[in-house]
Amino acid sequence: MRVLIANRGEIAVRVARTCRRLGLPTVAIHTDLDADAPHVRACDEAARVSSYLDVDEVVDQARRHGCWAVHPGYGFLSERSAFATALEEAGIVLVGPSAAVMEQMGRKDAAREIAIAAGVPVVPTGAEAAYPVLVKAAAGGGGKGMRVVRSEAEMDEAVAAARREALSAFGDDTMLVEKYVEHGRHIEVQVIGDTHGTVLHLHERDCSTQRRHQKVLEEAPAPTIDAGARDRITRAAVDLAAHVGYVNAGTVEFLLDAETGEFYFLEMNTRLQVEHPVTEATTRVGGEELDLVELQLRVAAGEPLGLTQDDVRLVGHAIEARVYAEDSFGGFLPQAGTASIVRWPGARAGSGTVRVDHALEPGQVVSTSYDPMLGKVVAHGPDRESARRALVEALDATAILGLTTNAGFLRALVASDEFRDATIDTAWLDTAAVEEPSADVPRALVAWVSAMLTSSERGHAFQSDGFRLGAAPAPTLVELDREVLVDRAAGTVDGVPFRQLGAADHVLKAVVDGVTVRAVVNVQPGPTGVHEVVWRGQRFAFTPPDRLAGSAVVGDGTITAPMPGTVLDVRVAVDDVVEEGQVLGTMEAMKMELSLKAPFAGTVTAVDVAAGAQVPLGAPLFVVEPQ
């Protein structure tokens, strides 16, 4: 009764956890890059594949290991009908819908026609859709292959970019053009059906906090719809799933027009969703806490759900935050590196409970080869405000050092007045001005620790009993991104009152200018040492100015890679004359495509890259000499 988990990262670990509880042995697949990854160690057996996307290899490994079923998680092969077909032909069960249903509902164009047949309202398309419109991949999902177009002049470039992205991600560049609702709420309904004709909904989620069609925060239940709207949307989802004969877990996504109150079918995800934990946290079935993966496995084994809709109850409120390897305050550029210190929050925060699904450990290398999501922090409370406050506290306790993540950005979003008051919509994050946290307090914390280390006679100053203090020390000048004067005897940092409360295991507690703070600090002395801190989820790394010497800068006409990734195309050659802002090439990493533009009008004097090349952060790509 082995189950092969055709995925990696936190979702593979999460599926393995339920399988272990049910007594089902698991087989992990991995590439060479992931040979010792946490998801591999979470399973009973492991099998090497050259790629997570290789259908033949994955099916062959499932057959070799005697697996009765394959759980695809999300992403990768989870919505590939060819994968479902290959498993069916091999006599192996896919923990998901049939290949035929996956093919129908996995394509946005086909799913739209099925929704119409089921009597579910759909977004106007083609001639019915006036600008602005949304161009999106018919075979797509996860925000890939989507562009908002506001005028005819933008259409060609938007379609070309969306086609490139869709072809790369899905092997299909068919596009749909439909009405773009400026101020909508993204409401989705979790459904599950068995092989005995039962289809139920497990209530709805609100995923309106998105950036560029990528979900950032998700919550359940939806906070701004009334009982009537909830009933209409959930009933429409069940009608659609029943109409197509859907089996296993799936999600029907809708766009709710905040101005008119009308809702439209968007797409159906024929798999488990990233945000499924908020449904699990708020749903009780038959009096038990929900485990969607367990229900998936039981349905896949042919068991009836054994439930009625009345058995499904809502309990409290839950909010999930997706932790990505990205620099949210630096253009949302993907990040890569080695995690040095990793701290996730505990199981309780305030009046709420906290769940963390992750697969990130200290010493783990994070590359741009896979999705940037490192983990999910989920808070549950008796009501939305309790859950929100618990999530703020949980993100305060989240600390990842060694590379930059979006945890500080998430914390700022959850703490904002707009999110607190649930006044957000799908366009909010594309226009919201989220203020970057000040570096003043983090700089003071790092400077204090640096001064302590400088005066310490042996070892690292962070010990179980706190810092070792001797006689009153002389003031210390600490060089970070600027010089900082630490006077331990006076208890000041650059003249600001500073009082240490405790220090152990890289955690520093202090009162800075009258405010009590807690942060995770990593200071390693020496000419190439590390000076970094995470405070309120945000990582700050302080580098002395002399270490920046020699870094490529755009001001001299050198265009460098703003993120580690793959160069998609090169549009210019040496001696080409270019205008300011002209696109010289494009690159992609972790679902994000970025245009590389000329900083001013001039002549291209160097092209140091070719299409398809993998480049590190800061690699020189083009040089433009000004006119």
LOKOLMAR-813596 format. One record per residue (C-alpha): x, y, z. Coordinates in steps of 0.001 Angstrom, whole numbers, plus 500000, padded with zeros to 6 digits. Layout:
<rs>
R      u      v      w
R      X      Y      Z
...
</rs>
This chain:
<rs>
R      u      v      w
R 500000 500000 500000
R 502869 502385 499255
R 502104 505940 498147
R 504552 507777 495905
R 504576 511532 496527
R 505299 513209 493198
R 506404 516520 494634
R 508955 518208 496879
R 509157 520793 499648
R 506521 521505 502249
R 503610 519841 500442
R 505513 516550 500136
R 506317 516689 503854
R 502682 517463 504636
R 501343 514533 502557
R 503910 512193 504140
R 502693 513234 507594
R 499140 512095 506924
R 500298 508882 505228
R 502394 508031 508272
R 499412 508584 510572
R 497328 506256 508395
R 500064 503609 508318
R 500778 504032 504591
R 504481 503701 503577
R 505687 506548 501349
R 508162 506931 498500
R 509771 510312 497808
R 511139 511329 494434
R 514076 513698 494173
R 516536 515219 491747
R 520265 515349 492449
R 519790 518854 493862
R 517287 517494 496413
R 519015 514227 497351
R 519118 515136 501050
R 516128 517484 501172
R 513678 517381 504104
R 510903 515810 502008
R 513191 512887 501176
R 513917 512242 504833
R 510196 512531 505652
R 509409 509459 503526
R 510189 505768 504016
R 511874 505271 500639
R 513395 507512 497991
R 513740 507364 494216
R 515906 509552 491987
R 514444 511242 488906
R 516149 513576 486466
R 513203 515970 486639
R 510028 516301 488685
R 508259 516945 485365
R 509306 513702 483652
R 506068 511689 483413
R 507722 508448 482283
R 510329 508512 485062
R 507835 509243 487824
R 505418 506537 486661
R 508282 504056 486300
R 509460 504730 489858
R 505918 504253 491165
R 505764 500909 489377
R 509222 499815 490573
R 508381 500575 494192
R 505041 498764 494049
R 502947 501866 494759
R 499167 501589 494568
R 498752 505375 494394
R 500555 508610 493555
R 499781 511865 495350
R 500824 514774 493086
R 500554 517623 495612
R 500317 520912 493685
R 502403 522333 490879
R 504619 520061 488769
R 502482 517223 487323
R 499412 517702 489519
R 497207 519041 486710
R 498776 517271 483718
R 496191 515005 482130
R 499023 513131 480365
R 500357 512149 483798
R 496918 510966 484929
R 496573 508950 481707
R 500001 507346 482142
R 499121 506290 485699
R 495778 504882 484598
R 497517 502825 481886
R 500019 501536 484456
R 497225 500478 486810
R 498247 503016 489457
R 495728 505289 491192
R 496156 509049 490977
R 495038 510812 494159
R 492974 513227 492117
R 490382 513295 489335
R 490408 511195 486180
R 492484 512198 483163
R 489308 513038 481236
R 487975 515398 483906
R 491418 516918 484437
R 491677 517632 480712
R 488232 519239 480651
R 488567 521358 483780
R 492301 522027 483570
R 491865 524101 480436
R 490245 527469 481077
R 488545 527546 477669
R 486970 524088 478050
R 486072 524696 481707
R 484288 527901 480726
R 481982 526028 478359
R 481252 523391 481013
R 480417 526123 483529
R 477950 527654 481081
R 476339 524239 480576
R 476068 523830 484358
R 474326 527201 484685
R 477274 528882 486431
R 477897 532563 485490
R 481162 533263 483620
R 483261 536359 482885
R 482438 538044 479525
R 485053 537381 476843
R 486005 538496 473349
R 483809 541218 471871
R 481791 541351 475113
R 484854 542445 477087
R 485831 546117 476899
R 489171 547407 478202
R 490701 546713 480589
R 490956 543024 479710
R 492840 540084 481150
R 494940 537992 478782
R 495509 534552 480291
R 496759 531119 479331
R 493982 528649 478537
R 496099 525804 479917
R 497478 527801 482822
R 497240 528327 486529
R 499173 529798 489439
R 499194 533282 487907
R 501466 532270 485015
R 500736 533504 481525
R 498541 536393 482682
R 498667 540071 481755
R 496270 542978 482360
R 495880 545077 479201
R 494408 548554 479440
R 494620 549708 475812
R 494982 548383 472276
R 498550 549728 472167
R 499583 547355 474987
R 497960 544248 473548
R 500689 542852 471255
R 503476 543061 473840
R 501238 541664 476598
R 500085 538721 474486
R 503657 537941 473391
R 504926 537936 476994
R 501982 535853 478223
R 502490 533349 475378
R 506190 532944 476218
R 505409 532376 479872
R 502573 529945 479112
R 504610 527929 476596
R 507465 527605 479075
R 505217 526638 481987
R 502517 524539 480304
R 503763 523682 476814
R 500684 525451 475398
R 500436 529134 474466
R 496686 529286 473733
R 495285 532529 475160
R 491909 533725 476446
R 490881 537385 476557
R 488195 538310 479078
R 486813 541251 481031
R 489086 542426 483840
R 487201 543316 487013
R 489152 546146 488622
R 487781 545777 492137
R 486938 542152 492696
R 487304 539659 495466
R 488770 536255 494732
R 486469 533696 496343
R 487122 529980 495968
R 485179 526958 497152
R 486752 523697 498304
R 484820 520745 496904
R 485277 517005 497227
R 483490 514166 495479
R 483647 510385 495816
R 483127 507533 493359
R 479647 506923 494747
R 478092 510149 493452
R 478465 512363 496531
R 479780 515908 495985
R 480170 518288 498940
R 481607 521720 499532
R 483879 522422 502487
R 483012 526133 502546
R 484859 528976 500907
R 488130 530881 501121
R 489018 534482 500287
R 492292 534860 498373
R 491945 538506 497366
R 495329 539569 498738
R 497283 538942 495543
R 500159 540500 493693
R 500313 540026 489940
R 497744 537219 490264
R 499917 535404 492810
R 498173 534760 496119
R 499925 536173 499182
R 497400 535850 502041
R 494410 533511 502162
R 491668 533179 504719
R 488571 531179 505554
R 485751 531898 505661
R 485457 534885 503297
R 485064 537924 505580
R 482868 540197 503446
R 480132 538026 501949
R 476752 537491 503549
R 474926 534208 504035
R 473002 534623 500791
R 476121 535164 498673
R 477876 532294 500450
R 474991 529969 499659
R 474879 530978 495963
R 478628 530610 495433
R 479012 527290 497257
R 475949 525872 495488
R 477374 526932 492102
R 480649 525167 492927
R 478891 521925 493830
R 476678 522138 490713
R 479747 522505 488502
R 481651 519647 490165
R 478600 517360 489997
R 477945 518280 486354
R 481417 517149 485298
R 481406 514047 487526
R 484264 515332 489669
R 485997 512881 492035
R 488504 513753 494785
R 489443 517222 496075
R 489273 520301 493886
R 488729 524038 494062
R 486269 526132 492078
R 487420 529746 491842
R 485125 532753 491418
R 485551 536488 490994
R 483099 538528 493054
R 482547 542030 491665
R 482651 544249 494741
R 480694 547004 492979
R 477788 544945 491594
R 477746 541906 493884
R 477781 539600 490843
R 480103 536618 490794
R 481766 534855 487856
R 483417 531470 487412
R 487163 531803 486833
R 488631 528300 486772
R 488761 524970 488540
R 491949 523677 490116
R 491886 519903 489848
R 494199 519285 492778
R 494923 520207 496372
R 495517 523941 496851
R 498418 525675 498593
R 495864 527324 500882
R 494086 524138 501949
R 495274 524512 505597
R 492872 527410 506243
R 489993 525148 505207
R 491302 522365 507435
R 491639 524766 510365
R 488072 526073 510108
R 486162 522957 509075
R 484885 520101 511175
R 483452 517028 509461
R 481404 514591 511469
R 482719 516245 514618
R 486378 515636 513679
R 489042 518115 512577
R 489393 518032 508804
R 492360 516372 507072
R 491912 516917 503343
R 494765 514605 502406
R 493165 511785 504376
R 489862 512365 502573
R 491744 512387 499257
R 493399 509048 500006
R 490165 507422 501171
R 488297 508595 498063
R 491172 507370 495883
R 490836 503951 497540
R 487168 503848 496517
R 485688 504551 499943
R 482520 506673 500226
R 482844 510017 501969
R 480204 508905 504443
R 479160 512515 505017
R 476305 514805 504208
R 476537 518557 503706
R 475010 519042 507158
R 477982 517220 508700
R 480322 520008 507527
R 480625 522810 510092
R 482562 526085 510185
R 484597 526785 513325
R 486329 530134 513837
R 488568 531895 511311
R 491992 531132 509811
R 494522 533167 507809
R 497542 531831 505923
R 500689 533719 504891
R 502973 532324 502178
R 506655 532793 502968
R 508649 533305 499759
R 512339 533705 498964
R 511988 537203 497560
R 512939 540791 498336
R 509498 542376 498676
R 510880 545844 499384
R 513396 545543 496542
R 511092 545030 493598
R 509903 541553 494658
R 512981 540057 493058
R 513635 536345 493698
R 516363 535522 496201
R 518746 532605 496518
R 521297 531572 499115
R 521985 529325 502069
R 519733 529588 505106
R 521996 530010 508131
R 519429 530319 510938
R 515794 529242 510582
R 513203 529905 513291
R 509503 529168 512828
R 506818 530217 515358
R 505438 527963 518058
R 502004 526371 518158
R 500304 529166 520070
R 500089 532930 519631
R 497815 535154 521690
R 494321 533645 521726
R 494974 531651 518549
R 496761 528518 517408
R 499516 528412 514796
R 500369 525801 512178
R 503516 525915 510055
R 503955 523798 506922
R 507555 524082 505725
R 510584 522199 504462
R 513376 524664 505237
R 516245 523912 507600
R 519467 525668 508650
R 522220 525059 506111
R 519767 524386 503283
R 520529 525903 499883
R 517630 527789 498300
R 518020 528084 494530
R 515928 529610 491763
R 515407 526175 490196
R 512097 525658 491985
R 509137 527593 493322
R 510150 530367 495765
R 507708 529317 498503
R 509605 528212 501606
R 506670 527591 503906
R 503249 528678 505124
R 502327 530195 508481
R 498665 529662 509400
R 496874 531190 512397
R 493435 530141 513644
R 491252 531927 516179
R 487669 532091 517377
R 487102 535099 515075
R 488948 536967 512301
R 490562 539578 514552
R 491911 536896 516896
R 493358 535023 513918
R 494856 538221 512490
R 496550 539179 515742
R 497862 535645 516172
R 499324 535748 512667
R 501077 539062 513364
R 502622 537509 516461
R 503582 534354 514540
R 505284 536358 511786
R 507143 538347 514459
R 508562 535007 515588
R 509515 533899 512051
R 513212 534413 511342
R 515151 533224 508299
R 518725 534437 508008
R 521190 533884 505180
R 518774 535024 502491
R 515978 537548 502244
R 512321 536482 502457
R 508984 538271 502350
R 508122 537534 505997
R 508523 541184 507018
R 506326 542275 504134
R 503687 539747 505166
R 503806 541028 508712
R 503262 544593 507490
R 500290 543493 505361
R 498581 541564 508143
R 499140 544449 510582
R 497761 547060 508142
R 494487 548893 508662
R 493250 547823 505216
R 493656 544131 505939
R 492309 544520 509469
R 489168 546165 508080
R 488913 543701 505141
R 488660 546566 502639
R 491108 544898 500244
R 490426 543548 496754
R 492449 541766 494082
R 494008 545059 492899
R 495019 546244 496385
R 498587 544960 496463
R 499359 546198 492952
R 498735 549769 494101
R 499248 549706 497886
R 502232 551543 499325
R 503524 549187 501992
R 506135 551024 504012
R 509494 549311 504408
R 510454 548890 508077
R 513080 551315 509326
R 516595 549938 509771
R 517263 552061 512881
R 516287 549486 515519
R 517858 546509 513677
R 521073 548491 513162
R 521213 549285 516889
R 520729 545590 517751
R 523498 544426 515420
R 525832 547197 516603
R 525262 546237 520247
R 526055 542584 519584
R 529100 543529 517487
R 530422 545663 520313
R 529876 542826 522776
R 531733 540387 520545
R 534596 542816 520086
R 535079 543039 523841
R 534514 539349 524521
R 537722 537533 525453
R 536701 534113 524201
R 534096 532437 522018
R 530806 533750 520803
R 529015 536101 523153
R 525624 534395 522806
R 525608 531816 525581
R 522838 530191 527555
R 523380 532606 530414
R 523426 535691 528193
R 526388 537946 527523
R 529453 537793 529730
R 529990 541227 531186
R 533270 542513 532608
R 534268 545943 533889
R 532688 549042 532434
R 533909 549042 528819
R 535002 551928 526693
R 532712 553074 523854
R 533079 551013 520665
R 532853 552302 517096
R 531117 549641 514991
R 531291 549811 511193
R 528100 548577 509563
R 526509 550296 506561
R 527668 553381 508476
R 529621 553939 511691
R 527655 553361 514907
R 528898 554365 518366
R 528028 551887 521117
R 528555 553035 524707
R 527817 550035 526892
R 528665 551851 530101
R 526156 554605 529352
R 523673 552165 527809
R 523358 553978 524469
R 523730 553267 520766
R 524383 556460 518786
R 523030 558297 521816
R 519755 556352 521883
R 518992 554598 525214
R 519610 550841 524972
R 519081 548266 527718
R 519716 544581 527200
R 517154 542252 528778
R 518570 538917 527698
R 520563 537122 525034
R 520755 533420 524266
R 520854 531234 521180
R 521046 534245 518825
R 517908 535806 520343
R 518420 539323 521698
R 515828 540990 523907
R 516305 544672 524645
R 514607 547982 525323
R 515528 550432 522552
R 514465 554028 523139
R 511739 552853 525492
R 510376 550096 523212
R 510835 546415 524089
R 512070 544423 521098
R 512971 540821 520378
R 515076 539830 517388
R 517228 537030 516005
R 520771 538287 515447
R 523698 536677 513672
R 527010 538488 513948
R 530193 536762 512883
R 533263 539014 513319
R 536092 539321 510853
R 536776 541078 507539
R 534146 539003 505707
R 531883 538471 508692
R 528088 538462 508780
R 526065 541257 510362
R 522382 540446 510025
R 519209 540501 512060
R 515548 539586 511635
R 513092 541862 513393
R 509329 541646 512868
R 510013 539071 510187
R 512203 541386 508096
R 515855 540541 507470
R 518415 543342 507571
R 521998 542694 506431
R 524514 545436 507092
R 527578 545605 504828
R 530429 548086 505336
R 530764 550488 502389
R 534243 549221 501415
R 532819 545759 500716
R 530598 547238 498043
R 533588 548440 496036
R 533710 546850 492613
R 529994 546059 492468
R 528456 546712 489064
R 526243 549781 488946
R 523656 550821 486411
R 524750 554470 486497
R 527781 553826 484276
R 525677 552070 481634
R 526276 548544 482887
R 523069 546535 483202
R 523478 543708 485686
R 521254 540776 486611
R 518830 542072 489267
R 518140 538489 490374
R 519582 535028 489845
R 517747 533363 486977
R 517528 532428 483302
R 517934 534830 480379
R 514901 534337 478136
R 515938 536463 475166
R 518494 539008 474000
R 517090 541677 471692
R 520165 543775 470886
R 523682 543340 469527
R 526907 545318 469881
R 526779 548687 468043
R 522955 548839 468170
R 521604 552310 468934
R 518953 552197 471675
R 516519 554612 473285
R 516104 555195 477004
R 513876 552470 478425
R 514223 550187 475396
R 514092 546492 476301
R 517520 544905 475762
R 516460 541447 476921
R 514338 539584 479437
R 515050 537124 482204
R 512985 534879 484441
R 513227 533297 487860
R 510667 531734 490173
R 507586 532570 488069
R 508722 536172 487525
R 509660 537651 484143
R 511636 540894 484134
R 512573 543241 481291
R 516139 544571 481188
R 515996 548143 479879
R 518506 550716 478670
R 519133 553289 481433
R 519553 556052 478838
R 519802 556581 475082
R 523065 555400 473594
R 524976 552635 471847
R 525315 549037 473009
R 529019 548365 473506
R 528868 544951 475139
R 526483 541979 475224
R 527837 539486 477727
R 525003 536950 477748
R 522983 534699 475443
R 519411 533437 475589
R 519078 530406 477834
R 522036 531310 480043
R 521797 530875 483831
R 523149 533999 485514
R 523839 534865 489167
R 522678 538000 490939
R 524786 540986 489819
R 526253 539380 486686
R 527036 542039 484009
R 524756 541495 481003
R 524849 544609 478792
R 526796 547855 478563
R 525274 550970 477001
R 527483 553976 476217
R 525532 557245 476395
R 525158 559481 473356
</rs>
